[in-house]
Amino acid sequence: MSRWAEDPRARQAANWLAGLAAFYWVLERLWPAPAGVLLKGTVIGGLYSMIALGIALVYRANRIINFAQGDLGGAPAALAILLIVSKGWPYPLAIGTGLAAGLALGVVIEFVVIRRFAKAPRLILTVVTLGLSSVLAVAEIGLPSAFHVTIPPQNFPSPFNFSFAFHKVQFQGNDVLAMLALPVVIGALAWFLNRTNMGVAVRACSESADRASLLGVPVKRVNMVVWAVASLLATVALILRAGVVGLPLGSALGLSVLLRTLAAAAIGRMDRMPTIVVASILFGIVEQSVVWHTGSSDIVDLVSFLVIMGALIAQRTHLASRAEEAALSTWTALREVRPTPPELSGLAEVVWVQRGLGAIIGMVAVALPFVIGEARTDLAVTLIVFMIVALSILVLTGWAGQISLGQFAFVGVGMTVGAWMTLHWHIDIVANLVISGLVGAVVAVVIGVPALRIRGLFLAVATLGFTFACSSYFLNYTHFGWVPTQNERLERLPVFGRVVIDTETRYFFFCLAVLLVCTLAVRGLRRSRIGRVLIAVRENERGVQAYGVNVIAAKLTAFAISGFLAAMAGVLLVHLQFALYPGSVDPVSSLKAFEMAVIGGLGSIPGVFAGAIYVQGLSWFRSSFPSALRPLIELLGSGVGLIVILMFLPGGVGSVIYKVRDRLLRRLADNKGIIVPSLVADAAEPTAVGQDEVVAAMAGASDKETAGVGP
């Protein structure tokens, strides 16, 4: 007995059994379901595991979140189904063609797109996968037209003509096919990674691609194989899922399903295959049990969020390996925009150009509602709201390095609290902005406290889960009676009881004033010690901590400021709509906001504003076209357009502004005979991101009495 107790494998098996027993006990107490439902959940969870394993493989090869993982298999699966249903191809031939198409798609995407971003920050490549998802979704929608099919089939007839009932649940031949295929596919993947030379090379490259390259491993070929295998896994999963629950049109997987697969991969820390598979299956079981017991899927997102947070917090902290440290650093390796050199900032030419540009921007902003008309001024107000959200992302992600995909959850908090105070307290909108902002800051800190143990990718997954929980449960009036409904109309009360904002134009100018105040506040924050500390923590957390800086307080400060700004944006948005509509807190909006900030550039305020203008301008432009052409505009703008922009402008659209500025300043310095070392260095070679900020913050924190974040 003692020998078994000392065996680590025996202890691990005992821990697994105890964990599964505890899971079953909790499941039976909360959402009891017959064994047939549990079996159905096991099948669906097994399909989730294929997507999750593909996400983990891509992460190990590229250190990114692949948001297009499900869509990699969407078009090949749709092709296989169309060949079976529309063309009458034999089942093995059609499935084989779909699998071959999936393999080829992975190879093409790696060679054409991923390889072009080999040296780009991982944050940029992650956003590129969002663009890939849009491209693949449009391809999936357009594929049936190539077969002259008006209504595309979403499933296919089973190759096995039988069915059986198991504890109140009917299983068809396609369910049996999935049960047989799951262990074969997962076993084949394990054999490939552990028993083949290419699999060993994949594992070696995941530890350190540079070291593997020095040892003669063909890193580019290995990366191509990884994407091919990931695409093949997605294709198998989507083909099997089409037979079990159907293949939806458009995006191959909904965001809620993507959340579960991301969560399973994160729980397995992207490298523990058995943990990823088991976590995926348990998510499938919970999902089916909750739906069976409650008849609603709203609570599934809440459970997913709680499981994600609990599992990630419960994991033991460990010293990050070199590969993990390198991966984390590339997540935040975004070039900081330098201010105007002090040697030139006082010149009359520079001062007057800055004032002139400010005047032009101000005149354009003032004239905008009169140019576009009262009926379309709400679009301009929406742009202002997204600009404020972009500022919140700049503080949290651009400066503090905390990757958040849940910014619209804080917007939703501001919308809900702001609507409630207007309805019940009839409070002035300025006071409403402040109070709702404080509530958003508190909520952000509450989320930030457990998130202090989570870094990089895992924090991104957790915040995305929080958005789903807010959308489906926390901010849903069907679960909480205090949440206003869409039938309760809001009134725009006069500002300070004097200034009327009842029309769209007047409300636009009020929102413009709020944006100006937020911009000035964020600009001042960046120049303060708090801003320097946030940049320093992002660049070198351990080094800053060694100088006595309270890193925990710095991170929570970033969460609080970001939550405050996002909640204020929510107050403006809900008063624009005159009501709190269902679906206002949309996870898609959170991803769009994150995409918007990265497209513009997370290195400066004008950069994130440029991203907001691009994304919102694209939305307006698309809405002016007939519905039949809108997918094409979406493809060109947020799909191919996004990829092309980040391929040629890795610093974002805003980087163009500063490149032009630096070129003009360099010419001015040459004409004046002024030597500006920073401009010469920038022209020769890009400097490291924020090195002087780290030094400045450390120098400011050298006194132990100033270890806090405050000034």
N, C-alpha and C positions, 0 to 999 in steps of 0.2 A: 504493500500500500504506500509506503514511504517513497519507494522508487517511482511510482506513478505520480505522486505529489511533487517530486523534484523534476519530473520531465516537463520542459517548457511546452512541448506540443500537447501533452495531456492537460496542462493548465489552460492553454489556449482553447482547446476543445471544450473544456468545462465552462470557460467564460462564454463561449459561443452558445452553448446549450442553455446556460442560465439566462443570457440575454434574450434568446428566442422564447424561453418560457415566460419571462417577464413581459415580453411584447404580447404574447398570446393572452396572458392574464389581463393586461390593460385593455386589449382589444375586446375581450369578452365582456368586460365591465362597462365599457363606453359604447361600443357599436357591435353588439353580438350579431353574427350572421351565420347562416348554414355553411357547411363544409363546401358545398358547390360554389358559393360566392368566393370563398377563400381560394379554391382551385382556379376560378376565373381570374381572380386578382393575381395569382401566381403566374398565369400565362401572360397577362398584360404587363406585369412587372418584369417578366423575362424579356419581353420586347423592349421595354424601357432600358434594360441592362445593355442591349446591343448599342443603342444610341449613346448611353453613358460611357461605355467602353471606347467608342469612337471619339468622344470628347476627351477622354483621358489620354488616348494615344496622341491626338493632335497637341494636347497640352504638353505632353512629355517631349514632343519633337520641336514645338515652336513656342511653348510657354505662353499660349493665348487661350482665351475662351472662344471656341468656335460656335458662334450663334447659327451658322449655316449647316450644322451637322445633320439635323433632320431633313433639311431641304436637299442635301446631297443625294438622298435616296428617293426624293419625291418624284422627280422627272423619270428616272429609270423605272421606278415602280409603276408609274402611270403608263409608261411605254409597254411594260409587260402585260398589264391589265388590258390595255387597248388591243394588243396583239391577240390575246385570248378571246376577248368578248367581241371585238369588232371584226377581226380578220379570221377568227376561227383557227388560229395556229394551235398545234399540239402543245399541251401544257409544259412538258420539259423544254421544248424549243423556245417558247415565249419567255419562260422564266430564265433560261440560260442567256437569252438575248438581253433581258433586263439586267442581269448580273454583270454581263460583259460591258453594257453601257455604264453601269455604276463604276466599275473599275476604270474605264476610260475617262469618265468624268473627273474622278479624283486625280488622275495623272495630269489631265489638261489644266485643271484649276491650280495644281501645285506649280506646274511649269509656267503658266501664263500669268498668274496673279501672285501666288504666295512667294515665289522665288524673288519677285521684284521687291519684296519688303523684307528681305533677309536681314538687313542692317537697320531697319526702322524700329522705333520704340514699339514694344509689344502692345501698348495702348492703341497705337495707330492700326496695327494689324488686326486687333480685335474688332475695331470699328469697320475695317474692310470686310470682315466676315458678315457684318450686318448688311453691307451692300451686296455681297454675294448671295445672301438669303433672299433679297429682293429680286435679283436677277434670276435665280433658280425658281422662285415662286412664279414669276411671269412666264418662264419657260414651261413650267408645269401647266399653267392655265392655257397657254397657246398650243400645247402639244395635241389636244384632241382635234383642233381645226385642221391639222396636217392629215388626219384620218377622216376628215369630212364628217365628224361626229358633233352633233348639236348639243346633246346632253351626255357628258363624259361619264363612263361607268366608274363607280367608286369601290366596287368589289368584283370578285370573280367566282364562278362556280367551283365548288370543292372537287378535287380529284378523287376524294373518297366519298362514295355515295352511301353514307350511313350517319346516324346520330345516336346519342344516348343521353339519358337524364341522370344527373348526379346531385342528390340533395337539393331538389327544387330548381336546379339550373340545367337548361338544355345546352348540350355541346354538339356542334356540327363537325363535319370532316375537316374544315379549315382550322378549328380549334385543336384537333388531334394533330394536324400537320405542324402547327406551331409548337405543340408539346414535344413532338419528335425532333423538330429542327433545333430548338433552343440548346439542349445539351451538346448536340453535334457542333453547332457553330461556336459556342463558348469553349468547348474542348479543343476544337481546331485552332482557335486563336491562342489558347494557352500553349498548345504544342508548337505553334509557329514562333511564339515569343521565347520559348525556353529550349527548343530542340533544333532549331534551324540556324544557320549562320547569319541569315538576314535578321532573324528575330533577336539574336544576341547583339547584332550591330545596332538595332533599334534601341535596345536597352542601354547600350554603351553611349549612343548619341544623346539619349535622354539625360544621362548623368552630366556629360560635358561634351558638347559638339566640337569645341576647339581641340580638346585633348584627343578625342576620337579621330579627328582629322589628322593630327600629328602622327597617330599610330597607323595611318593608312586606310582608315575606314572611309568609304565614299559617302560623305555626309549628304550631299545633294540627292544621290540615288536613294539613300535610306529615307530621306524626307519624302521623296516621291512615293516610295512604297507605303509609308505611313498614311499618306493621304488617300492612296488607292485602297488600302485596307479599311480605313475609316469610311470611305464612300461605299465600299462593298458591305460593311456592317449596316450602314444606314439603309441601303437598298434591300437587304434581306429583311431587316426589321419592318420596313414600310410595306413590302410585299406581303409578309405574314400578317401585319396589322390590318391591311386592306381586307384580308379574308376574315379576320376576327371582328373588327369594329368598323371597317370601311376606311377609305382614303379620302380625306377632305380635299376640297378644291382650294387652290391657292397655296398658301404655306402648308407644307406637308405635315408639320406638327404645330399645334397651338402653343402659345407661350406658356400655358399652365403645364403642359406635358414637358416642354423644354425645361421648365423650372425643376420638375421632379428629376429629370435626367442629370441636370447640372448639380442638383443637391446630392444625388447618389454619388456622382463622380467626386464632388468636394468632400463628402464624408469619407470616401476611400482615399482621400488626399492624392488623387490622380495616379496612384501607383500600386494600389492594393486591389488586384482584380477580384478576389473572392469577396472583399468587403463591398466593392462597387456592385457586384451582381446581387448579393444578399440585400443591400440597401434598396436597390431598384425593385426587387421582388416585394419587399416589405412596403414600399410606397404603393405598388400596385394593389396589394392586399388591403391597405388602409383605404385607398381610394374606393375600391369596390364595396368594402364593408360600410363606409360612411354613406355612400349613395344608397345602398340597400336599406340601411337602418333609418336614414333621415329623408330619403327621397330628394335630396338636394346636394349639389356639389360645392356650395359656397364654403362649407366648413373645411373642405379638403385643402384649400389654399392656406387656411389658418393652421391646420395640422402640419402641413408641409413646412411652413415658416417656423413653427415651434420646434419641429424635429430638426430642421437645419441648424437653428441657433443652439438647441440643446446638444446636438451631436458635435458641432464644431467647438463649443465651449468646453465640453467634457473631454475632448481629446487632449492628451498630454502635450504640454508645451515641450519643445525640443529645440536644440540648437540647429539652426538652418544650415544645410549643407552649402557647399560653394555653388552648386547648380541652382539651389533655391534662392540664395542671396543674389546671384547674377540675374535670375529671372525677375525677382522683386525689383531690382534696380532698373531693369529695362522697362518695367511697367510705368515708372515715373520719369524716365529719361526724356523729358520734354524741355526743349531749350527755352530758357528764360529770356524774355525780351529786355534788352538793355535800354535804360533811359538815354535821353540826349546827353552826350558828353558834356561835362561842366566847362570844358574849354570853349564850347560853342554855344551853350545854352543862353548866355547873356548877350550874344550878338543881336543887333537890331533886326537883321534879316530873319533870324530864327524866331525871334519874339513875334514879329509882325506876321510871319507865315502861320505860326501857331494860333495867333488871335484871328487871323483871316479864316483859317479852316474852322475854328470854333464858331465864328459868325455864320459861315456858310451852312454848317451842320444845323445850327440853331434856326436859321431861316427856313431850311428845308423841313425841319420838324414842325415849325409853326405853320407853314403853308400846306403841309400834307393833308390835313382833313378837308381843307377847302378845295384842294385839287381832286381828290378821289371822291368827294361827296359824302353827305351825311349817311347815306345807306351803306357805305363801305368803310366807314370810320371804325367800326367794330373790329375790322381786320387789323387796322393799325394798333388798336388797343391790345389785341392778342399778341402782336409782335412785341409790344412793350412788356407784357407779362412774361413772354419767353426770354426777353433780355434780362429781366430780373432773375429768372430761374438760371440763366446762363451765368450770372454773377455768383449765385450760390454754388454752382458746380465749380467755378473757377477757384473759389476759396477752399472748398473741400478737397477737390481732386487736383486742380492745377497747382495749388500752393502746399496743401498739407499732404498730398499724395495718397489720400484715402479714396479708393475707387468705389464710387457709389452709383448703382443703377436704380436707385429708388427715390430719386429726387421728387417725383410727382406724388409720392406718399406724403411728404411734408407740404406740398402744394394742396393736397386734399385735406390735410388737417386744417390749414388756413381757410380753405373754402368752407368747411363744415362749421368750424368755430365762428368764423366771420358771419356766415349766414344765420347761425343761431342767435348771436348777439344783436344783429340787426332786427331779427324778428321779435325777440323777447325783451331786449333792453333798449331798443331804438337808439343805439349808441352812435355818436359821431364817428364817421368813417376813419378819421385820423386816429382816434383812440382805438377804434376797431383794429386798425393796422398794427398798432403797437401791442395790444393785448394778444391778438392772434399770433403775431410774430413771436412773442414770449412763449406762448403755448407751443408753437412749432419748435422753438429752441429747446424747450424742456423735452419734448418728444424725441428730438434728434439726439440729445444727450443720453436719454434712456436707451436708445438704440446704440449709441456710441459706446456706452460703458461695456456691454458684453463684446462689442466689436473690437475692443482694444486687444483681445486675444487672437483676433483674426486679421490676416493681412492679405493684400493683393486680391487675387482671384476669389478667395473665400469670402472676403468682405463684400465683393461685388455680388456674389450669389445670395448672401444673407440679406442685403438691402433690396435686391430684386424680389426676394421672398416677402419682405415687409410690404412692398407695394401691392403684391397679390393679396396679402392678408388684409390690408386697408381697403382694397377695392371690393373684396368679396365679403368681408366680415366687419371689421372695426368701424368703417364709415358707411355701412349699409343700414338703412332705416328699418329693414325687416328684422334686424337683430338688435338694434338699439333705437328705442323710441324717440330719443332726444334729437336724433339726426333729422334735419329738415327734409321734406320731400319736394318733388318738383312742382307740386300744386300750391306750395306756399311762396307767394311772390314777394321778392325783396323790394324795398324802397330805397332809392339813393337820397339820403338826407343831405341837406346843405352842409358844406364843410364849415365847421365852427359856427354853425347856425346862420351863416351869412352868404357864403358862396354857393350858388345853385349849380348842381352837376347833373341835371335831369336829362339833358340831351347828350347824344353821342359825342358831339364835338367838345362840349364842356367837360365831359368825363375824360376824353382823350387828353386834354390839357392838364387835368388833375393827375392822371396816371403818368404823364410826361414829367410832371414836377416830382412825383414819387421816384421815378427812374433816375432823375438828376440827383436827388438826395442820396439814393442808394449808390450811385456811381461815385459820387464824391466821398461817401463814407468808405467804400471799398478801396478807393484810391488812397485815402488817408491811412487806412489799415495796412495797406501794402508798404507804405513808407515808415510805419511805426515799428517798434521793437517786436510787437506781436507778429507782424507780417514777416519780419526777418527770422524769427524763431520758427514759424511754420515752414518756411523754405528750408531752413537748416535741418529741421526734423525730417523733412522729405528726403533730403540728400544724404544725411548721415546720422541716423537716429542714435546709434551707440556713441558716436563721437560727441554729439550734442549733450547726451545724458552725462557723459564723463565731465563736462564743464558745469554741471549742476543745474541744467535746465530741466524743469518738470515736464517730461515728455507727455505724460498722461494728461496733464492739464492743457498742454498745447493742443493735443488732438481733440479733446472735448471742447475746447474753445472753437476750433474749426467746425465741429459738428453743430455747435450752438449758433454760430454766425450763419452758417449755411442754412440751417433749419429756420432761423428767423427770416432770412431773405425769401426763402421758398414759400413760407407761410404768408408773408405779405403779398407775394404774387398771387397766391390763392385767393386772398380777400378781394383783390382787384378783379380777378377772373370771375368770381361768383357774382359780384355786383354788375359786371358786364352782362352776364347771362340772366340777371334778375331772378335766378332760382338755382338750387343745387340739383342738377340733373343726374340720374343714374349713369354710371360710366364715366363721370368726370375724372375720377382717379383711375387712369388707364395705364397699365404696365407698358403698353406700346408707346405712350407719351413719354414715359421715363426713359426708354431706350432712345427715342427720338431726341430728347433733350441732351442725353449723353453724347449721341452722335453729332448733334448740333454744336456742342462745345468743342469737340475734337476737330470737326471740320473747320471751324473758325480758328482754332488754335488756343490751347490752354495756357499760353505764356503771357497773355495780356488781356486787358479789358476790351480794347477795340477788336481783338481777335474773336472773343466769344460773341461779341455783338455782330460781327460779320457772319459768324456761323448761324446765328438766329435769323438774320436777314436772308441768308441763303435758303434755309429750311422752310421758313414761313413764306418767302417769295415763291419757292417751288410749289408749295401747297396752293397759293393763290393762282399761280400760272396753270396748274393742273386742273383746278376747278373751272377754269374758263373754257375747257375743251369738252367735247361730247364724251359721254361715259365710255364709249367704245375705245376712245383713244387715251383715256386716262392711265391704264396700265402701261402703255408705251411711254408716256411722259414720266411716270413713276420709275420705269426702268432706266430712262436716260438721265434722270435727275438724281434720285437717291440710290440707284443701283450702279450702273456703269459710271455715271457722273461722279458719284462719291469715290469710287475706286480710282478713277483718273485723277481727281483732285488730290487725293492723299498720295498717289504715286509720284506726282510731280511737285506737290507742295506738302511735304511731310510735316512742316510746321503749321499747316492750316492756311486758310485764305488770308487770315490776318498777317501772316509772315510776309506776304507780298507788300503790304503797306510799309512795314519796317525795312524791308530790303530797299524799296524806293527811297525811303527817308535816309537810310545810311548812305546810299549812293549820292544823293544830293548833298548831304553833309560832308562827305568825303571831297566832293568837288569844291564846295565852299571853303573847306579847310585848305585845299591846295591853292585856291585863288588868294586866300588871305595869308598864306605862308604860315599857317598854324599847324603845329605837330600834334596830332591826336592819336596816342598809342592804341587806344581801344578800337578805333576805326581801322587802323592799319592791321591790327591783330585779327579783327573780324574779316577783313578782306583776304588775309592769308589763310586763316584756318579757323573754323568755329571753335570757340572756347568751350570748356566744360560747363555744364549747366549749373549755374548758381554757386560756383566755388566761392566767390567773394561774399555771397550772402551767408554761407556757412561760417566763414571766418568772422564776419561782422557779428553774427548772432552769438558765436562762441565768445568773442571778445566782450560783448555786452553782458554775457552771463557769467563771466569769470568771478564776479563777486558772489559768494555763496548766499548773501542776503537777498539777492535778486533771482532766486531759483524759480519763482513762480512765473506765470505767463504775463501777468499784468505789468504795466509800465512801472 
